[in-house]
Every structure is written in C-alpha cells, then in structure tokens.
Amino acid sequence: MKKEDIRFMEYVGVVVLIVVMAAVFLLVREPDVSFARGVFSGLIKGDESVKEAIDWPSFKAVGNDLGAIYSKLPSDKERGLYKQAFILNFALGFKSSGGKFSSFTNWRIIQRNKQGVIVVADIGASGERTVLFAISKKYRNRKLVAIEWEEKK
C-alpha cells in the first residue's frame, strides 16, 4: 500500500471512531428523552406495559388531575381497571384524531432538577404546538407525572 492510502485509512478510522463515540454519548446522555418517547409511544399504541412507568397517584394529563380520581378509587381492582381504561382511551383518542408519532419532533429537555425533568416535543412541521412530559426521579426510578399541551403564541 502506498503511504497516502494508509494515511487515508487512518483518517477514515478516526472519523468512524468519532461518530461512534458521539452516538454513544448522545444515547447515554439523554435517557430521559428516550423514556418520554417510549412511554408516549406505548400510550398511543395502547400498550398496557407502560402503566408501570406512570406515577398514577400524581398523574395529570391535559389539565385533568387523574391522580386525584385514581387515589379515590376504593380497591386495587378498580385502580387496575382505571389504568387500563386510560391507556386504551388515550390510544383510541390519538388514533381517531389522526395523530402520528412521527409528527412529534425535536425531542429535548427544557428543565432538569433533583426531582426530575421536563421533556418536550414539537408537533407538526411548523411546531405550532408542544407537548410537555414531566418525569419524576424518585430513588432513581423514572415515572411520568404529567402530559400537557402548549400552544405556541
């Protein structure tokens, strides 16, 4: 091999290494964004496994204190049915309104403190609306505590 070919291969190797390191850094750095995306994806699919990722006694969604209703339910059976009904209705409402997960873009963290983070995503090509996901971090466990819509002015 010529000296120029070896040097070119060294540059390619360095570039590949930098790209891989950047990808790993971004994936490890933003687990809260991945968590919010995963829970939201599960909700819109009606996947009941996301019920474990929600802090039901504190949960607020689109201006409604669902946690207060949940906490007043008299039995575990009724609370379980409430969780199922919420997830199913969320998915049905999302689908019937023509929503698509791909419409949610520019996922990012806008606030971070010891109690948790707020992850947001823009909706639509022009980002005319934003959805906010409040995530608590109790004992290093992430739980979704709120989903709110925000209109851009």
C-alpha positions as CSV (number, residue, x, y, z in Angstrom):
1,M,0.0,0.0,0.0
2,K,1.1,3.5,-0.7
3,K,1.8,5.9,2.1
4,E,-1.2,8.1,1.0
5,D,-3.6,5.1,1.2
6,I,-2.5,4.2,4.7
7,R,-2.9,7.9,5.8
8,F,-6.4,8.0,4.2
9,M,-7.4,4.8,6.1
10,E,-6.2,6.3,9.4
11,Y,-8.4,9.4,8.8
12,V,-11.4,7.1,8.0
13,G,-10.8,5.2,11.2
14,V,-10.6,8.4,13.3
15,V,-13.9,9.7,11.7
16,V,-15.7,6.4,12.3
17,L,-14.4,6.4,15.9
18,I,-15.6,10.0,16.5
19,V,-19.1,9.2,15.0
20,V,-19.5,6.1,17.2
21,M,-18.4,8.0,20.3
22,A,-20.8,10.8,19.6
23,A,-23.7,8.4,19.1
24,V,-22.9,6.6,22.3
25,F,-22.6,9.9,24.2
26,L,-25.9,11.2,22.9
27,L,-27.8,7.9,23.7
28,V,-26.3,7.7,27.2
29,R,-26.7,11.4,27.9
30,E,-30.4,11.6,27.2
31,P,-32.1,8.6,28.8
32,D,-34.9,10.9,29.9
33,V,-35.8,11.8,26.4
34,S,-35.8,8.1,25.5
35,F,-38.0,7.3,28.5
36,A,-40.6,10.0,27.5
37,R,-40.6,8.8,23.9
38,G,-41.0,5.2,25.0
39,V,-43.9,5.9,27.4
40,F,-45.7,8.2,24.8
41,S,-45.2,5.6,22.1
42,G,-46.7,2.9,24.4
43,L,-49.6,5.1,25.3
44,I,-50.5,5.8,21.7
45,K,-50.2,2.1,20.8
46,G,-52.4,1.1,23.8
47,D,-49.6,-0.9,25.3
48,E,-50.6,-1.6,28.9
49,S,-47.0,-2.3,29.9
50,V,-46.5,1.5,30.2
51,K,-48.7,1.6,33.2
52,E,-45.7,0.8,35.3
53,A,-44.0,4.0,34.0
54,I,-46.7,6.3,35.2
55,D,-46.9,7.8,38.7
56,W,-50.7,7.2,39.0
57,P,-51.4,8.9,42.3
58,S,-49.8,12.2,41.0
59,F,-50.7,11.9,37.3
60,K,-52.0,14.9,35.4
61,A,-53.0,14.8,31.8
62,V,-54.1,17.7,29.6
63,G,-55.3,19.8,32.5
64,N,-57.0,16.9,34.4
65,D,-55.9,15.6,37.8
66,L,-56.2,11.9,37.0
67,G,-54.2,11.1,40.1
68,A,-56.9,12.6,42.4
69,I,-59.5,10.3,40.7
70,Y,-57.2,7.3,40.9
71,S,-56.4,7.9,44.6
72,K,-60.1,7.9,45.5
73,L,-60.8,4.5,43.9
74,P,-61.7,2.0,46.7
75,S,-59.8,-1.1,45.5
76,D,-56.8,-2.3,43.6
77,K,-59.1,-4.0,41.1
78,E,-60.8,-0.7,40.3
79,R,-57.4,1.1,40.1
80,G,-56.2,-1.5,37.7
81,L,-59.3,-1.1,35.5
82,Y,-58.8,2.7,35.6
83,K,-55.2,2.3,34.3
84,Q,-56.4,0.0,31.5
85,A,-59.2,2.4,30.6
86,F,-56.9,5.4,30.5
87,I,-54.4,3.7,28.3
88,L,-57.0,2.3,25.9
89,N,-58.9,5.6,25.7
90,F,-55.6,7.5,25.1
91,A,-54.7,5.3,22.2
92,L,-58.2,5.4,20.7
93,G,-58.4,9.2,21.0
94,F,-54.9,9.6,19.5
95,K,-55.8,7.3,16.5
96,S,-59.3,8.8,16.0
97,S,-57.8,12.3,15.8
98,G,-55.4,11.2,13.1
99,G,-52.3,11.5,15.3
100,K,-49.0,10.1,14.2
101,F,-45.9,9.5,16.4
102,S,-43.8,10.8,13.5
103,S,-45.5,14.2,13.9
104,F,-43.7,14.7,17.2
105,T,-40.2,16.1,16.5
106,N,-37.4,18.0,18.2
107,W,-37.5,16.0,21.4
108,R,-35.4,17.7,24.1
109,I,-35.1,18.5,27.8
110,I,-36.1,22.1,28.8
111,Q,-35.8,21.7,32.6
112,R,-33.8,19.5,34.9
113,N,-33.6,19.4,38.7
114,K,-33.2,16.9,41.5
115,Q,-36.8,15.9,41.5
116,G,-37.0,15.3,37.7
117,V,-37.0,16.7,34.2
118,I,-39.4,18.2,31.7
119,V,-39.1,16.7,28.2
120,V,-40.8,18.4,25.3
121,A,-41.5,17.6,21.7
122,D,-42.8,19.9,18.9
123,I,-45.9,18.9,17.0
124,G,-46.3,19.5,13.3
125,A,-43.9,20.8,10.6
126,S,-44.1,24.3,12.0
127,G,-44.0,23.3,15.6
128,E,-47.2,25.2,16.4
129,R,-47.9,23.1,19.4
130,T,-45.6,21.5,22.0
131,V,-46.3,18.5,24.3
132,L,-44.6,18.5,27.7
133,F,-43.7,15.4,29.7
134,A,-42.9,15.9,33.4
135,I,-40.9,13.0,34.7
136,S,-40.1,12.5,38.3
137,K,-37.0,10.7,39.5
138,K,-37.7,9.1,42.9
139,Y,-35.0,6.8,44.1
140,R,-33.5,6.8,40.6
141,N,-36.8,5.4,39.2
142,R,-38.4,7.4,36.4
143,K,-42.1,7.9,36.4
144,L,-44.3,10.1,34.1
145,V,-46.2,12.5,36.3
146,A,-47.8,14.8,33.7
147,I,-48.5,15.3,30.0
148,E,-49.6,18.8,28.9
149,W,-50.1,20.6,25.6
150,E,-48.8,24.0,25.0
151,E,-49.9,26.3,22.1
152,K,-47.1,28.5,20.7
153,K,-48.0,32.1,20.5
